[in-house]
Structure formats: structure tokens, C-alpha cells
Amino acid sequence: MILLSSFCGMQIVTDSGCGEPVGGTVGPLAWSIEDGFTLSVTGEGAVPNYSSSEPPWKQYHETITGIVVGEGVTKLGVSAFAGMDHVTSVSLPGSLTLIDNNCFEDCSALESITIPDGVTSPGRNTFRNCTSLQTAVIGDGATYVGQYTFSGCSSLESVILGESVASVGDYCFQNCTSLSDVDFDEALTSIGQYCFQNCTSLETLDLPSGLLEMKGYCFSGSGITEIAIPDSCTEVWRYSFLNCTSLVSVIYPAHITYVGVSCFQGCTALETFVFGGSETEIRDNAFNGCSSLTDAWLPESLQTVGKNAFKNCSSLTEVILYEDVTSVGTYAFQNCSSMTELTLGSSMETIDTGAFRDCSQLATIYNASSMELTAGSSDSGFVARYAQDIVPVIPYSASYTASDGLFASQTVYASDEDVSFRVRPADPTREGYAFDGWTHGTGLYEHYGTVTLPVDDLNLAATWASLVIVVEADDQETVDGSPISYQFEITGEGRMQVSISSVTGGEASLNGNTVSFVPDGTDTTVNATIILTVTNGHASADLTTEVLVDPVFSFTNTSLDGSLAGEVEL
């Protein structure tokens, strides 16, 4: 067969006329274009590499719209189908074990791809700039997805990574601006540099619990709105979330001892950042330009704050630098224009030039360090330039008991003058309960918001309110507006509150809406009467009462007119 050809309409032509099949061999394999539109590769073995030459089918790229690789083919060589810019579909066999570099690069019409389970690693640039590709499924045999594999696939919306993929290479999904759904499996341990850079449609992402590292710029410029980095992660490189302007909240892992250089710089929507509790340093520019960040509950483990670390965090109102912090870098908090209070721990030694420059609302500095500060001066690089009040403080040790909840304890500072509680620990959490305040174990429950310290150290315990407990009343009937009364009694320890949540068909009032505080181990009884009135003749009413209780409560009697109206469970 003579392969020199021309085109007849939309079909490939040979010297013997229109519609004749075109084909040949490449290595041990045969290829053909039998219907004028579909390239078939058959046989057993490998498609050769074409890094320095073009494959024989490339001359027909304007008419080939589909590629079918037959069972028995084991490898697709370098650039084997690159630039086949009219191909919309590709079918790959289960026998395939290797897709080499650049294999389908610039196949700009390709719409979807499924990589068989036998392929262990799609090569570098394999589908780069396949601008029409919308979905990709990577088989369970793959352990690594190479550099730039899907880079520039601007229409790619969904990717499923196989259950064995442990590493995603550098730039793998860079500039996939339509990507909104990525399904990671638990095997994933590493996300490469620039991997999801500029994936502006990627808003949510569930990272697997075994992830170990996130390399530089991995999500920079992406559309991520919230991220919880698993505690397994030990490395989050610099610039990882640079300019993620939609990022609102971050939960940082427990075992990383730093926040990297420019890691969250330019995250202008970031409001909440939960530190893992092990961080000893916040590096240069880590939160520079996070203009929506209002609270920075810095960890007690922190020792150094780098240059420009919180520069231009214009919504930040209060900064507390705990006992182990020894230095604050140049311009670290410059232009934190909403900051009104600053607390310096006793170990503070160095505040570099301009660390608090242009903090125009800074009124009070609580200084537990040996540094000499003067109100309204430019001491220590403008640290006190605007502060009108320098308050020397002494650190009080406060211990907290979470009472089966989860939280991180924090050092408490009290001023010499009024020994007022200044540092409120972040509210603890407990599944199924609402935090109900801190109590001081001196015999009388007292719920603290702002706490006045005693002369000694303070021990506080968390109290918890269960979620709503509902008691339902039976339907009742009343005549001529005569009231019906429901009496009930609740006995327990701690705090309780009774309220009416809903009433139908009439009006209700509560006699004995009670909140009680009692000493540890002492029972108290709340007696309450609900009076139901229907003012328009015969009517029925459904009544529901809610009881908000501390989990130490045990109900000894809950009755309506002496009979149990509904089950109550803690």
C-alpha cells in the first residue's frame, strides 16, 4: 500500500481512490484509519516514542476524531498522539501499563479520558493543554500522576484519582480554571508545587487523613473557600495558599511547628485561622494582607513572629503574644489599623523596626516583659507610638478543665491595678452540647464572660448545656376561656432553664421560668406551672416545653397534671 495520500471530502484518499483504508505498522503494531475518522492501533507491544519525529498518522490529524487502542498494546510512547487537535474521544485497553510523556499533549478537542488500572504513572505533560477535556478518571493502579499532566486543561471540571495514587506531581492541574471537583483517595501523601495553582473554580476540597506534605504554591490563586489540613501533615511549604482571595477559614494541623513564608499572604477574605497548637514560629509575610482577619488566637507555643507576618491585617483588633515569644520582626504588624490592644509576654526581648507602625487605634499595651515602653513614644520601632496607656502586667497561671470537651489552654494575664481577667480562652467544643460558660469551683457556680481574678491562680471548668430536650403536652380542651394548668417538676444538679417553645390554638404563660446555679454535688428542684388559656370557646392546644440542661442532670420527675407526657433523654 502506498501511504502518500490526499483528501476527498472528509475522507482519507489513497492512490487507488476515495475511501480506501490507510494504515501501516509502527514497531510490532499495526495502525489504520478504516472509516476515515477513527485511528485504530492493534497488536501486542509498545507504540514507539516520537520525541524527534512525527508518527505516521499525524498527517491525518485534521480528519481523525477518535483513537482506539486495542487490547495487547502495553505502552504509548512519548508524543505518540500529541497535537491530534480534532480527536474528541480516546479508548485505552486494560493491557496498557505506560502512557509516556507528552502523549496526548495539545489534543485540544478531547473531551474525556479514563486511564486503565494497569497504568502506574501517567507521564509528564500527558494531557497538557487539552483545553476541551472535561472529565478525567485515573485508574486504581496509578501511584503517581506526573508533572504538568493536566496543566492548562481549562475546561476540566472533575477528576477522580485512583485508590493507589500517593503523589500528585508539580504543576499537575495548574490553570485548570474550571476544575471544581477533585476526589482524593486515602493513599495520597504528597501534593506537588503549583499543583492546583489558579484553579479558580475549586472551592471545596477534602484532604485525606494520611496526607504528609503540601508543597510550595500548591493552591496559590485558587478559589478555595475553606480548608482543614489533616493532623497527619508535617509540611506545608511557603506560598501554599498565596492570594487565595476567597479563602475564609483554615484549620491548621497539630504537628507543624511553623506557618511558612507567605503561606496565606493576600488571602483577603480570611476571617478565621485555627492554629494547631505546636507552632513556634510564624514566618515572614505569612498573613500579610489578610485584611478580613479579626482575631488571631496565637498559640502559647509561639516563639518568633517574622517580618511582615501580619502586615496590613487591617481588621485585627487585639494581639496577645504569650510567654515564650521572644522577638517580633520588622513591620510584623504594620498597618493593623483596627488594633486597639496589645499584650507582650514576659520573655519578649526584641521588637524590630516598624513592627507596629501605623497601628493608629492602638490605645493600650499590656506589658509583662522587662522592656521599657513609654506611652505615646516611638520606643522599640513605633511599638508604643499611639498607645496612650502602658499597663505593666503579671502573668497569672490559669488552668482549665474542659469537662469532656476539646480546647487548648492559654496563659492568663492580669493587670497590677485591677487584676481583671484579660485573656478569655477560645470556647471549647463538645459533640452534642453547647458550651455554657466557665465556672469557678469555689462552691458557687458563676458563669464567667469577663472574669475578676482572685489574688491566687484561677481554676476554671467548662460547663455544658445539652441540645434541646422536648416534652410534649397532650391535646387539651377548654371552655369559655377557662385556663388549664400544667405542673411539672425537674430535679438536678447545676443549671436549668425552662421555656415555652410553641403553642397552638391559644395563649400560654409560664410561671417559674427558672435559671438556677447550685454548688457541685447539690441537687436543686425547679417547679414551674404553664397556664394555657383559650379565649374563644371550645378549642384544643398542643403545647411543647423545652428544657435546657447541664449534662449532669438526671430527671426524677417530669409530669403534666401528674402524668408523664413525653420521654426525656439526655
ZAMARGU-4260 file (C-alpha; in steps of 0.2 Angstrom, whole numbers, plus 5000, padded with zeros to 4 digits):
<rodrens>
0) 5000/5000/5000 | 5006/5017/4996 | 5004/5029/5010 | 5005/5045/5000 | 4988/5052/5001
5) 4976/5067/4998 | 4959/5071/5005 | 4942/5068/4996 | 4928/5077/5005 | 4930/5072/5024
10) 4938/5055/5020 | 4956/5050/5018 | 4961/5045/5000 | 4975/5034/4993 | 4981/5032/4976
15) 4968/5020/4972 | 4953/5031/4976 | 4941/5039/4989 | 4938/5029/5005 | 4951/5016/5004
20) 4959/5012/5021 | 4975/5020/5026 | 4987/5011/5038 | 5004/5003/5041 | 5015/4997/5055
25) 5024/5005/5070 | 5036/4993/5078 | 5026/4977/5082 | 5009/4986/5080 | 4998/4990/5066
30) 4988/5006/5063 | 4974/5010/5052 | 4961/5023/5048 | 4947/5012/5041 | 4932/5024/5042
35) 4941/5040/5038 | 4938/5046/5056 | 4945/5033/5069 | 4963/5029/5071 | 4965/5011/5077
40) 4981/5004/5084 | 4982/4985/5086 | 4993/4971/5090 | 5005/4967/5105 | 5019/4978/5111
45) 5023/4996/5113 | 5019/5012/5102 | 5037/5020/5099 | 5042/5036/5105 | 5041/5051/5094
50) 5051/5064/5103 | 5061/5069/5087 | 5049/5064/5073 | 5031/5063/5070 | 5021/5047/5070
55) 5014/5042/5053 | 4996/5046/5057 | 5000/5064/5062 | 4997/5070/5043 | 4979/5065/5045
60) 4975/5075/5061 | 4963/5086/5053 | 4951/5071/5050 | 4954/5059/5064 | 4941/5062/5078
65) 4943/5046/5088 | 4958/5035/5094 | 4955/5016/5098 | 4970/5007/5106 | 4967/4988/5105
70) 4970/4975/5119 | 4988/4969/5119 | 4996/4986/5117 | 5006/4989/5133 | 5014/5007/5130
75) 5010/5023/5122 | 5027/5032/5118 | 5032/5050/5120 | 5022/5062/5110 | 5013/5047/5101
80) 4997/5057/5099 | 5002/5075/5103 | 4994/5088/5093 | 4979/5077/5086 | 4968/5093/5088
85) 4952/5086/5081 | 4951/5070/5092 | 4936/5070/5104 | 4937/5053/5111 | 4951/5040/5116
90) 4948/5022/5121 | 4963/5013/5130 | 4965/4995/5134 | 4967/4986/5150 | 4983/4979/5144
95) 4991/4996/5144 | 5004/4999/5158 | 5013/5015/5152 | 5007/5032/5145 | 5023/5041/5142
100) 5027/5060/5142 | 5018/5072/5131 | 5007/5058/5124 | 4991/5067/5121 | 4998/5085/5124
105) 4988/5098/5114 | 4974/5087/5109 | 4963/5102/5111 | 4946/5094/5106 | 4947/5079/5118
110) 4933/5079/5130 | 4935/5064/5142 | 4948/5051/5147 | 4948/5036/5158 | 4966/5029/5162
115) 4966/5010/5164 | 4970/5002/5181 | 4986/4994/5173 | 4994/5011/5171 | 5006/5015/5186
120) 5010/5033/5181 | 5003/5045/5168 | 5019/5054/5161 | 5024/5072/5162 | 5013/5083/5151
125) 5002/5069/5145 | 4986/5079/5143 | 4994/5096/5144 | 4983/5110/5136 | 4969/5098/5131
130) 4958/5113/5133 | 4941/5104/5129 | 4944/5090/5142 | 4930/5090/5155 | 4932/5074/5165
135) 4947/5063/5169 | 4947/5046/5179 | 4964/5039/5184 | 4964/5021/5187 | 4967/5012/5203
140) 4984/5005/5198 | 4992/5023/5197 | 5003/5028/5211 | 5010/5044/5204 | 5002/5057/5192
145) 5016/5067/5184 | 5021/5085/5182 | 5010/5096/5171 | 4999/5080/5167 | 4983/5091/5166
150) 4991/5108/5166 | 4981/5121/5156 | 4966/5109/5154 | 4955/5125/5156 | 4938/5115/5153
155) 4942/5101/5166 | 4928/5100/5179 | 4930/5084/5188 | 4945/5072/5192 | 4944/5055/5201
160) 4961/5049/5207 | 4963/5031/5209 | 4964/5022/5226 | 4983/5020/5225 | 4988/5037/5220
165) 5001/5043/5233 | 5008/5058/5225 | 5002/5071/5213 | 5017/5080/5204 | 5022/5098/5202
170) 5010/5109/5191 | 4999/5094/5188 | 4982/5104/5187 | 4989/5121/5186 | 4977/5133/5177
175) 4963/5121/5176 | 4951/5136/5179 | 4935/5125/5178 | 4940/5112/5190 | 4928/5111/5204
180) 4928/5093/5210 | 4943/5083/5214 | 4941/5066/5223 | 4956/5061/5233 | 4958/5043/5240
185) 4966/5040/5257 | 4983/5034/5249 | 4988/5052/5244 | 5003/5058/5254 | 5010/5072/5244
190) 5003/5087/5233 | 5017/5095/5222 | 5022/5113/5219 | 5010/5123/5209 | 4998/5108/5208
195) 4982/5117/5209 | 4988/5135/5206 | 4975/5146/5198 | 4961/5133/5199 | 4949/5147/5202
200) 4933/5136/5202 | 4940/5124/5215 | 4930/5130/5231 | 4930/5115/5242 | 4942/5100/5244
205) 4943/5086/5257 | 4961/5081/5260 | 4964/5063/5265 | 4969/5059/5283 | 4986/5052/5278
210) 4992/5067/5269 | 5010/5071/5274 | 5016/5086/5263 | 5009/5101/5253 | 5022/5109/5243
215) 5025/5127/5238 | 5011/5137/5229 | 5001/5121/5228 | 4984/5130/5230 | 4990/5148/5226
220) 4977/5159/5217 | 4964/5145/5218 | 4946/5148/5223 | 4947/5138/5239 | 4935/5144/5252
225) 4939/5134/5267 | 4952/5121/5271 | 4955/5108/5285 | 4973/5102/5284 | 4974/5085/5292
230) 4985/5082/5308 | 4995/5069/5298 | 5003/5083/5288 | 5020/5088/5293 | 5025/5100/5279
235) 5015/5115/5272 | 5028/5124/5261 | 5029/5143/5258 | 5017/5151/5247 | 5005/5136/5248
240) 4989/5147/5248 | 4996/5164/5242 | 4982/5175/5235 | 4968/5163/5238 | 4956/5178/5239
245) 4940/5168/5243 | 4948/5158/5257 | 4938/5161/5273 | 4943/5149/5286 | 4958/5137/5289
250) 4961/5123/5302 | 4980/5121/5303 | 4987/5104/5308 | 4993/5099/5325 | 5011/5094/5322
255) 5018/5108/5311 | 5029/5120/5321 | 5028/5134/5309 | 5017/5144/5297 | 5028/5146/5281
260) 5034/5161/5272 | 5019/5170/5263 | 5009/5154/5266 | 4992/5164/5267 | 4998/5181/5260
265) 4985/5190/5251 | 4970/5179/5257 | 4959/5195/5259 | 4943/5185/5264 | 4952/5175/5278
270) 4942/5178/5294 | 4946/5163/5305 | 4963/5154/5307 | 4964/5140/5320 | 4981/5136/5324
275) 4986/5118/5328 | 4995/5122/5344 | 5013/5117/5341 | 5018/5132/5331 | 5034/5140/5337
280) 5037/5152/5323 | 5026/5162/5311 | 5037/5166/5296 | 5039/5181/5285 | 5024/5188/5276
285) 5014/5173/5282 | 4997/5183/5284 | 5002/5199/5275 | 4987/5207/5268 | 4974/5196/5276
290) 4963/5211/5278 | 4947/5202/5285 | 4956/5193/5299 | 4949/5199/5315 | 4956/5188/5328
295) 4972/5179/5329 | 4972/5167/5344 | 4991/5164/5343 | 4997/5148/5351 | 5006/5148/5368
300) 5020/5138/5359 | 5024/5153/5348 | 5042/5160/5350 | 5045/5171/5335 | 5035/5182/5323
305) 5043/5185/5307 | 5045/5201/5295 | 5028/5207/5289 | 5019/5192/5296 | 5003/5201/5300
310) 5006/5217/5289 | 4990/5225/5283 | 4979/5214/5293 | 4968/5230/5295 | 4953/5221/5304
315) 4964/5213/5318 | 4958/5221/5334 | 4969/5213/5348 | 4986/5204/5348 | 4992/5193/5363
320) 5010/5187/5362 | 5012/5174/5375 | 5026/5169/5387 | 5038/5161/5375 | 5038/5174/5362
325) 5055/5182/5362 | 5055/5193/5346 | 5044/5202/5333 | 5051/5205/5316 | 5052/5221/5306
330) 5035/5228/5301 | 5027/5212/5308 | 5010/5221/5312 | 5012/5237/5302 | 4995/5245/5297
335) 4985/5234/5308 | 4974/5249/5309 | 4960/5242/5320 | 4971/5235/5333 | 4967/5243/5350
340) 4976/5232/5362 | 4992/5223/5363 | 4999/5211/5376 | 5018/5207/5377 | 5023/5191/5387
345) 5037/5191/5400 | 5050/5183/5388 | 5049/5197/5375 | 5067/5204/5371 | 5066/5211/5353
350) 5054/5221/5344 | 5061/5226/5327 | 5059/5242/5317 | 5041/5247/5312 | 5034/5231/5320
355) 5018/5241/5325 | 5020/5256/5313 | 5003/5264/5308 | 4993/5254/5321 | 4983/5270/5323
360) 4970/5264/5335 | 4982/5255/5347 | 4977/5263/5364 | 4984/5251/5377 | 4999/5239/5378
365) 4999/5227/5392 | 5017/5224/5396 | 5023/5208/5405 | 5041/5210/5399 | 5056/5219/5405
370) 5056/5230/5390 | 5054/5249/5395 | 5040/5257/5385 | 5033/5274/5386 | 5016/5279/5381
375) 5014/5290/5365 | 5033/5287/5360 | 5042/5279/5346 | 5050/5266/5358 | 5056/5250/5350
380) 5051/5254/5332 | 5035/5263/5335 | 5028/5249/5346 | 5021/5262/5358 | 5019/5277/5346
385) 5000/5278/5348 | 4997/5269/5364 | 4991/5281/5377 | 4992/5268/5391 | 5006/5256/5395
390) 5000/5244/5409 | 5013/5233/5417 | 5005/5216/5420 | 5009/5200/5429 | 5006/5183/5422
395) 4993/5173/5432 | 4993/5154/5429 | 4976/5148/5425 | 4971/5130/5422 | 4955/5125/5413
400) 4946/5109/5413 | 4936/5105/5398 | 4924/5093/5406 | 4925/5080/5391 | 4926/5094/5379
405) 4941/5099/5367 | 4951/5115/5369 | 4968/5122/5371 | 4973/5131/5387 | 4980/5148/5387
410) 4990/5159/5399 | 4980/5172/5408 | 4987/5190/5411 | 4980/5201/5424 | 4985/5219/5427
415) 4993/5225/5443 | 4979/5238/5445 | 4963/5229/5444 | 4968/5211/5442 | 4955/5209/5429
420) 4954/5193/5418 | 4960/5199/5401 | 4963/5183/5390 | 4947/5173/5388 | 4952/5156/5381
425) 4943/5151/5365 | 4927/5142/5368 | 4929/5123/5369 | 4918/5111/5359 | 4909/5095/5363
430) 4899/5085/5352 | 4880/5086/5355 | 4882/5100/5368 | 4883/5119/5368 | 4896/5127/5378
435) 4888/5136/5393 | 4902/5146/5401 | 4917/5144/5413 | 4914/5140/5431 | 4925/5144/5446
440) 4925/5129/5458 | 4923/5139/5475 | 4906/5131/5480 | 4895/5143/5470 | 4893/5141/5451
445) 4897/5158/5442 | 4897/5159/5424 | 4912/5170/5418 | 4912/5181/5402 | 4925/5194/5409
450) 4932/5187/5425 | 4939/5196/5440 | 4954/5186/5446 | 4957/5181/5464 | 4974/5185/5472
455) 4979/5167/5468 | 4979/5157/5452 | 4962/5153/5445 | 4955/5136/5441 | 4940/5136/5428
460) 4930/5122/5422 | 4919/5121/5407 | 4900/5118/5409 | 4889/5111/5395 | 4871/5113/5390
465) 4863/5099/5381 | 4854/5102/5365 | 4836/5104/5366 | 4826/5092/5376 | 4807/5092/5372
470) 4792/5087/5382 | 4776/5087/5373 | 4759/5090/5381 | 4743/5080/5376 | 4730/5090/5367
475) 4718/5098/5379 | 4701/5106/5378 | 4695/5122/5387 | 4678/5130/5388 | 4674/5149/5389
480) 4692/5154/5392 | 4695/5144/5407 | 4713/5141/5410 | 4721/5124/5411 | 4737/5122/5421
485) 4751/5110/5418 | 4763/5107/5433 | 4780/5099/5432 | 4795/5097/5442 | 4813/5094/5437
490) 4827/5090/5449 | 4845/5090/5445 | 4862/5097/5448 | 4869/5113/5440 | 4860/5124/5428
495) 4842/5123/5420 | 4831/5133/5411 | 4813/5130/5406 | 4804/5139/5392 | 4789/5138/5380
500) 4794/5134/5363 | 4777/5133/5354 | 4758/5134/5357 | 4744/5131/5345 | 4726/5137/5347
505) 4728/5148/5362 | 4739/5158/5373 | 4751/5152/5386 | 4761/5159/5400 | 4775/5152/5411
510) 4776/5154/5430 | 4793/5148/5436 | 4804/5151/5421 | 4819/5147/5431 | 4838/5148/5429
515) 4847/5140/5444 | 4865/5139/5449 | 4870/5127/5463 | 4886/5121/5471 | 4894/5105/5465
520) 4885/5089/5471 | 4870/5098/5477 | 4853/5094/5470 | 4840/5108/5466 | 4822/5107/5461
525) 4813/5119/5449 | 4794/5119/5450 | 4785/5128/5436 | 4767/5130/5430 | 4762/5133/5412
530) 4745/5141/5411 | 4736/5138/5395 | 4721/5149/5390 | 4709/5148/5375 | 4698/5163/5374
535) 4686/5158/5361 | 4675/5143/5367 | 4680/5125/5363 | 4697/5123/5357 | 4712/5111/5358
540) 4730/5116/5360 | 4747/5107/5358 | 4760/5113/5370 | 4779/5109/5369 | 4791/5114/5383
545) 4810/5114/5381 | 4822/5110/5395 | 4839/5117/5393 | 4850/5107/5405 | 4868/5103/5410
550) 4873/5085/5406 | 4875/5081/5425 | 4856/5082/5427 | 4845/5067/5430 | 4827/5069/5429
555) 4817/5062/5444 | 4800/5068/5439 | 4793/5077/5423 | 4774/5077/5424 | 4759/5086/5417
560) 4745/5086/5429 | 4754/5071/5437 | 4756/5060/5421 | 4771/5058/5410 | 4768/5067/5394
565) 4783/5063/5384 | 4800/5054/5386 | 4815/5064/5391 | 4833/5058/5387 | 4850/5066/5389
</rodrens>
